[in-house]
Amino acid sequence: MESNCLIRLKKIANIAILLGVAMFVSCKSDLETIQALTHKDDSPIESGFDVEVIYSQNARIQMILKAPRMDRFPADKNYIEMPEGISVIFYDSLMNITSTLTANYAINYLTDNLFEARNDVVVINEANEKLNTEQLIWDQKKGVIYSEKFVKITTADETLFGDGMDADERFTTWEIKNPRGTFSVETGQVSQDQPQPMQ
């Protein structure tokens, strides 16, 4: 009789072990399914809200960037996205504001040192010249900004339009591609070497 009880206990123990293994495998399978459904390969590894970033070099502030949301993506992609827009203030070595930039979207490609602002991009320099465009690229290695999209530049006495532009990163000197609009032309004396109109 003892052997029958012992055999039954072994059977019950084996059944309990099998049920436990089955439940474990079932739970593991469910967890894997949940993780597969909720994990996206394009998900950020870090996210921040109401972010303020201060960029400095040699203990001098160069710019302050504010963004309602900032997402950092893995090293294989290596970029930071600001999907809800940005506001940036640039400073000179004396902490004077040299220019400002706002946009509804921005992305910083860290490996390439390229910063792209999109959608209602506005740049204003210390001469109060204003750039409006839908896309602006800042090449941090070369220290230039440029656009291949339609641009509008407004100065104190001119409104210029073009099909792109190039400028230094502070937007103090700039050149418009295919310029048109209202602008001033300096007049001067005709030199002796130039042909004179026939009378």
C-alpha atoms as one frame of an Amber mdcrd trajectory, in Angstrom:
protein
   0.000   0.000   0.000   2.813   2.305   0.716   4.150   1.750  -2.748   0.751
   2.672  -4.277   0.706   5.895  -2.240   4.280   6.596  -3.217   3.493   5.992
  -6.886   0.453   8.272  -6.679   2.506  11.004  -4.982   5.153  10.718  -7.713
   2.443  10.969 -10.389   0.922  13.999  -8.673   4.367  15.585  -8.338   5.125
  14.914 -12.017   1.770  16.384 -13.051   2.403  19.441 -10.861   5.850  19.893
 -12.424   4.408  19.573 -15.940   1.678  22.098 -15.147   4.258  24.484 -13.693
   6.463  24.192 -16.787   3.436  24.655 -19.053   2.371  27.764 -17.130   5.915
  29.159 -17.230   6.187  28.606 -20.991   2.719  30.075 -21.473   3.587  33.176
 -19.407   6.903  33.567 -21.197   5.143  33.345 -24.544   2.599  35.964 -23.437
   5.374  38.270 -22.206   7.227  37.917 -25.504   4.033  38.693 -27.386   3.369
  41.788 -25.268   6.950  43.003 -25.685   6.816  42.441 -29.440   3.589  44.420
 -29.693   4.679  47.328 -27.510   8.345  47.661 -28.518   9.119  49.587 -31.685
  12.554  49.680 -33.234  12.118  53.399 -33.879  11.360  54.246 -30.247  13.558
  56.806 -28.501  15.888  55.584 -25.779  15.377  58.825 -23.814  12.675  61.492
 -23.812  12.558  64.811 -22.022   9.818  67.404 -21.655  10.181  71.193 -21.269
  13.903  70.816 -21.946  16.447  73.633 -21.751  19.940  72.860 -23.060  22.859
  75.246 -22.578  25.723  74.821 -25.052  29.029  76.294 -23.941  32.639  76.229
 -25.009  35.555  77.260 -22.809  33.065  78.163 -20.053  31.252  80.640 -22.342
  27.614  80.133 -23.246  27.186  79.950 -27.025  23.497  79.124 -27.221  20.452
  78.143 -25.206  17.969  75.763 -26.803  14.465  75.212 -25.426  12.107  72.477
 -26.604   8.748  71.242 -25.295   9.883  67.689 -26.080  13.244  66.125 -26.943
  13.760  62.474 -27.958  17.165  60.783 -28.232  17.461  57.752 -30.506  19.907
  54.811 -30.293  23.534  54.979 -31.412  22.834  53.166 -34.676  20.630  56.124
 -35.657  22.334  58.686 -33.385  20.032  61.672 -33.581  17.968  63.875 -31.307
  14.495  64.885 -32.444  12.453  67.854 -31.235   9.026  67.055 -32.717   7.135
  69.876 -30.987   9.438  72.712 -32.016  12.396  74.697 -30.697  13.461  78.152
 -29.631  17.196  78.940 -29.761  19.138  82.023 -28.649  22.742  82.466 -29.871
  25.260  84.573 -27.912  28.621  86.174 -28.609  31.561  86.012 -26.194  30.156
  88.975 -24.197  26.752  87.257 -23.803  25.082  89.625 -26.270  22.337  88.007
 -28.335  23.558  87.603 -31.922  20.566  85.763 -33.380  17.473  83.745 -32.566
  15.865  80.777 -34.270  12.409  79.246 -33.903  10.860  76.300 -35.749   7.990
  73.871 -35.330  10.263  70.822 -35.727  13.991  70.112 -35.470  16.384  67.185
 -35.654  20.070  67.060 -34.695  22.114  64.431 -36.568  24.886  63.916 -34.022
  27.260  61.830 -36.162  27.208  64.290 -39.077  27.072  67.485 -36.952  24.034
  68.645 -38.941  21.080  70.383 -37.329  17.888  70.675 -39.374  14.974  72.977
 -38.543  11.673  72.586 -40.409   8.197  74.047 -40.647   7.812  77.785 -40.109
  11.516  78.460 -39.506  12.302  82.035 -38.425  15.809  83.434 -37.857  16.439
  87.011 -36.682  19.961  88.430 -36.462  21.305  91.349 -34.408  20.724  93.738
 -37.355  17.032  92.753 -37.078  17.118  91.024 -40.472  14.541  88.262 -40.572
  14.680  84.969 -42.487  11.533  82.916 -43.098  11.710  79.460 -44.684  10.339
  75.942 -44.333  13.711  74.212 -43.946  17.101  75.330 -42.676  20.261  73.228
 -42.282  23.045  74.212 -39.872  26.361  72.552 -40.745  28.188  72.848 -37.432
  31.521  71.627 -38.877  31.588  74.335 -41.557  29.881  77.031 -39.471  27.233
  77.755 -42.121  23.457  77.671 -42.480  21.669  77.057 -45.760  18.350  76.229
 -47.361  17.292  74.844 -50.722  13.661  75.810 -50.071  11.828  79.080 -50.737
  13.161  81.882 -48.509  12.049  85.380 -47.564  14.491  87.831 -46.009  13.193
  91.098 -44.606  15.586  93.943 -43.778  14.912  97.538 -42.692  14.320  98.659
 -46.288  14.083  95.487 -48.399  11.972  92.378 -48.773  13.727  89.684 -50.786
  12.554  86.289 -51.961  14.582  83.415 -53.352  14.918  79.716 -54.040  17.376
  79.050 -51.235  20.164  80.818 -49.396  23.602  80.444 -47.832  24.832  82.305
 -44.738  27.334  82.177 -41.925  25.963  80.450 -38.824  25.179  83.777 -37.105
  23.184  84.960 -40.146  25.255  88.167 -40.373  26.282  87.717 -44.029  24.001
  85.925 -46.431  23.352  85.300 -50.111  20.000  84.468 -51.710  19.727  82.106
 -54.666  17.641  83.500 -57.560  16.750  86.719 -55.692  13.640  88.738 -56.469
  11.568  91.318 -54.663  12.020  94.916 -53.634  15.609  95.890 -53.011  17.914
  98.888 -53.191  20.519  99.303 -55.889  23.365 101.710 -55.323  23.843 104.165
 -58.132  27.176 105.617 -59.014  28.955 107.590 -61.641  29.655 106.025 -64.983
  33.370 105.497 -65.407  35.247 106.840 -68.406  36.041 103.299 -69.565  32.428
 102.243 -69.989  30.750 102.822 -73.341  28.374 105.772 -73.351  24.874 105.523
 -74.813  24.517 106.866 -78.342  22.736 110.191 -78.717
